[in-house]
Amino acid sequence: MQSCLFQHRASWVLQLATLALWATRASSLAVCGLEVPHARPSVAASALDNYRWPEAFPYSAAELTPEVAGSDGAFYLLPKFVHHAGEECRACLRDFYACALPPAGTGAVLDLCSSWTSHYPEGWRGKRVVALGLNPLELLANPSKTEWRVHDLNKDPSLPYPDATFDLVTNSLSVDYMTSPLELFAEMARVTKPGGLACCAFTNRCFPTKVVPAWLRPFSEPSHARIVGSYFKYSTGDWADVGVADVSPAGFVGERDPMIVVVGRKRA
């Protein structure tokens, strides 16, 4: 009995020690040179570490064509003033952007697939913040923007901005819907300033008939991180580094939604 009790206590001590070690490591995690204090080690966070990439882009046109491949403009014709992630996940994403955004009142930021929220920290305002999305009423309601534009990236992945315009490009909870990712990510690199960042955040919620089929097979965070990582890798050689930040809320998988951000840094 005492032996069993000792083993039980030892098991808990080991688990607590492991959690403490993870917490210590998380406090010093950096992704593409960006310090993210609340990032955590995980299978998703290490999905690109020592990954053996295929010689060519691994996804076919069929794997990038959603089940419902009609006009995105028609799908988003009516405003959807709803959240697409839980509050805890959104708070973690806001904390991430607090690390990535330029200081308030400075910089130029482009938010792709934007809506009535960019998930930036409350009260933060940049010198220039472009909200580019599909629904004008949602974009008008976005509190972070300084300007907005309706633009369907699946119809035209080109970005109507000069080279090296933005310090940061973000895409929150929509990268899984992009049907021309290589063209789009090449454009993201073009409009990003040398040394600037692009951040693509996702969770495990989606419209299954609108995401690209590759996103569903398999439906896991490590797989999703590699899909987005491949968009950076195969789009252009201008991305110097690509990494993954797991900024999911505290708790075990299955008890909370994940929040993963794939980050690319443009060559300086």
N, C-alpha and C positions, 0 to 999 in steps of 0.2 A: 504494500500500500504506500509506504513512504517512498519507495523507488518510483512508483507511478506518479506520485505527487511531485517528486523532484524533476522527473522527466517533463511533466506538464509545465512546471514553472520554468524549466530551462528552455522549453519551446517558446514560451511567451517572451522570455528574455531575448532569445535569438530574433524573434519577430520584431520586438521593439528596437533592438540594436540595428536591424536591417532598415527599418523605417527611419531611424535617426540618421543612418548613413545616407540614405536617399535624400533626406531633407538637407543634409550638409552639402551633398553634391548639387542638389537643385539650386541652392543659394548661390552657386558659382557658375551655373550653366550659361554658356554663351552660344548663340547661333549666328553664324556668318559675322562674327565680331560684335553682335548685339547682345548686351547683357540682359537676361530675362530672369529676374530673381525668383519668380514663382513657377518657372518651368520645372518639369520633373523628368527623371529618367524613366523610360518605358520602352516597350517593344516598338511602338510607333516612333518615338523620338530617335531611335537608333536604326530606323528602317533603311536609311541610305548609307549607313556606315559600312564600308567595305563591300557594298553591293556590286555585283558583277553585272554591269549594264550590257544588254545586247548590242550588236554592232549598229543596228538600225532601229529607228523608232518602232516600238513593238505593237502599236495599235492600228488596226485597219480602219477604213472609212466606215464600215459597218459597225465597228465597235464604238464609233464616235457619232453615230446617228441614233437619236432617241426614238423610242417607240412612237411617241407623238411628235412628229418632226415638222409640224405646221409652223405658222408664223408666231414667233415669240411676242411680237407686237400685239397680236390678237389675244394671246394667252394672258398678257399683262395689261390688257386694255382697261379693265376696271382696277382701281387701286386696291391694294391688299394691305391694310394697316394692321398687320399681324407680325408677331415675332416668329422667327424660324429656328430658335434655340431657347433652351431654358434660361431662367434668370441667372442661375449660378454660372452657366457657360458664358452668357453675355458679359457678366462682371469680369470673368477671367480674360475675355477678349479685350475688354476695355483696358484692363491692367496691362495686357500685352502692348496695345497701341500706345499706352503711356510711355513705354520704353522705346518705341520705334518712331513716333512722331517728332518732328522738329519742335523746338521750344515755342510756346504760345506766342502768336503775333509774328512768327517768322515762317519761312519756307513755303514750298509749293507741293501740294498733295493731290493725287488723282485717285478717286474712289470709283472703281469699276463695278458694274452691276449694282449700282447704288439704289437706295430706296429712301424711305422716310427716316432711316437712321443709318449712320456709317459705323456705329459701335465704337466711336471715339470717346475718350473720357468726357464726362459732363463738364461743360464750361470751357473746354479747350477750343480755341479758335486759331487758325493759321492765317498767314498773310494771304495765301490763295489756296482754296480747297474746291476742286472741281468734282461735283457729283454727276457721274455719267450713268444713266440707267434707262429704263423703258417706260415708266409711268410719270408723266409730268406732275400730277398731283402729289405723288409720294416724294418726288424730288424737291418740289416747292416746300414741303414740310420738313425737310432735312435741316436740323439746327446747326450742323457743322459747316455747311457749304458756304462759299462766297459766290459761286456760280454753278449753273447746272446745264446739262445737255441731254436730250433724248437721242439715244444711239443704240441700235441693235447690233451687238458684237457678233452674233451668230450669222447675221446677214452680211455684215461688213466688219471684219476684225481689225481694220486699219484704225488708227487713233488720230483724230484731227488736230494734232499739236506738233510743234516743231521738235527737233532733236534736243535731247538733254534739257527738258523743261522742268521735270519734277524731281524733288528730293526723295519722294516715297510714292509708290503705287500700291493700293490695297484692293483686295477682292474678298469680301466677307460672305461666306456661305453660298457662293454661286459658281465656284470654279468647276464643279461637277456638271454644270449645264453647258459648258463651252464645247462647241462642235468643231471649231477650227483653232485648237489650242496652240499649235506650233506657230501659226501666223500671228495669233494674238500675243503670245509670249515674246516673239521677236519684236513686235511693236512696243510692248511694255519696256523691253530693253532699250529700244531706240529713244523713247521719250523720257527715260530715267537718266538723271545726271550721273556722270562717272562716280563710282563709289556709293551710289544710292541703292535703296532697297526696294524690293517688291515682296509683298506678303499676301499669301493666299490662305485664308482660314476656312475650316470646314468642321462640321460635327457629323452626327449620324442620322440627321433628318433630311428628307428630300422629297420631291415629287417623283416617284419611281418611273412614271412614263415620260418624264422630261429630262432626266439625267442621261448621260451617255451610257450605253450598256456596259462598257468596261468598268464603270463605277460599281456595278452590281455583282461582278464576278471576279473575285469574292468581295463581299461587303464587309471589309475590315479596315481599321485605321492604318495598319502598316501598308496594306495594298493601296489605299487611297494616297498615302504619303508618297509612295513610289510612282503612282500615276502622275501626280502633280510634279514630283521631282523630274520625271521624264519630260514633261512639258518644258521645264527650264533647260534641261540638258540638250535636247534635240532641236530646240527652236533656233538657237544661235550660240556662237562661241563668246558672246559678250557677257555672259553670266560667269563671274569668277568663282563663285562659291554658292552652294545650295545646301540648306540644312533644315531640320525639323524641330519645332518647339512644341512639346506637349504641355499645354497650359490648362489641362482639364481640371475641374473642381476636385477637391479632396474626396476620397471614397474609393471603393473598389469598383472595377469594371462590372457593369450590370446594375450598380446602385446609382450611377449618375451618367449623364451624357458626356461624351468626350468633347474636347476642343483642341484641335490640332492646327498649327500654322506652319506651312512650308514657306521658307524664306530664301530669296535669291539676292545676292549682292552683285551689282554691275562692276565690271572692271574699272579701276580708277584710271 
